[in-house]
């Protein structure tokens, strides 16, 4: 089925280009037919930060690299194998995208287009460059997409279904305006890590990627640790030292200084290594440059607690704790079937008529 699907082929080509982009060197410039597009993507890497200070070149390039890894023929074919795309009724799907991390709304666009639907996109003000750039390249390699993708800054009308991503507050707005249409409305989620106390330095260093990548702004970013009652944070802090340069980023440093001042003035007990603040707290959502933690006596109790709060949790990072756990360092490298909020977007699109 997927071999003759031109939409699949287009995304395979996009993946090939993104891998080329991330491996590109100056010496290849003269012989590379995609030189114009490579230059264009590199320019956006440079300018994205002017529009959103959190979108550093490193993080934008990381997003391109992860999508390049995901969009292979093998991965896409495996992802789509359980579905019968021929059952789809073509429809217009409104996509209201978030902008907390680079290309955060791309999976929704991919799902809409690869199932043969049309996308009506309302971009986040925090990410107005990257999705249009990807769309421009898609149309370059597959002109048929030109009449299947529309951007709008006005109130959305004329759609058959909606996928909207936002906060708990915006979700109420979305439900009010879009509740009568078939919809997926996403709210706030956070990711957590459960430590046993015997993790290796390599595992904890990998956990640092889950904590610091995209400055902890994503729903797949680890914002809280569950640790044994007698856990000693010395090993954890030693492993985090690898990421010390993050405090040289002005926006991150400002948040670190502000949150540390608030905690100290409030006389909270905190642990601090100069670029990351640990605070004991029952909440799952910690501020930027902070990481909450909670001590436990029983893994059974933690499993029940996480089950009770399942709707607020995106990923559980651990080793040997849960069948659904994500390995250390892998939260920002989801597979195509790792759906946000655990809701199967493709199944939703195929069942919506």
Order of alpha helices (4+ residues) and beta strands (2+ residues): alpha-alpha-alpha-alpha-beta-alpha-beta-alpha-beta-beta-alpha-beta-beta-alpha-beta-alpha-alpha-beta-beta-beta-alpha-beta-alpha
